[in-house]
Amino acid sequence: MNDQIIIAATIVTGLGLVALIALRGWLGWLALKERELDRMTANLRGNPREIEGGAIAGAARIEIADLKERIKKLEAIASGVDL
């Protein structure tokens, strides 16, 4: 009976430690994401945010419009419509 109590107490203690470590990791991850969001909002308030390849927002809009046009052309080709 005494051995079972020691084993149970050890298991509960180990489980508690694992839960605390997981909680600390979760809180650290949340803090990281909060810092990322703060940095993103600070960038949006200040200078225009750069998109991939160093293109500013205006150039990114042009790239998106170009991609939409390409998609329309591919859909037309897939449906058999001649442009």
C-alpha positions, 0 to 999 in steps of 0.5 A: 500500500505504501509503495503504491502511494509513492508511485502515485505521488511521483506520477502526479508530480511528474505530470504536474511538471510536464503541464507547467513546462507545456504552459510556459511554452504556450505562454512564450509562443503567445508572447512571440505572436503578440510581438509579431502582431505589434511589429506588423501594426507598427510597420503599417502605421509608419512606412508602407510595408514591403511585400516579397522581393522588396516590392512596395504595396502598389507594385504588389497590387499590380502583381495581383492584378496580373495573376488574376488576369493569368487565372482568367486566361487559364480558366478560358483555356480550360473551358475551351473559349478562345481569347 
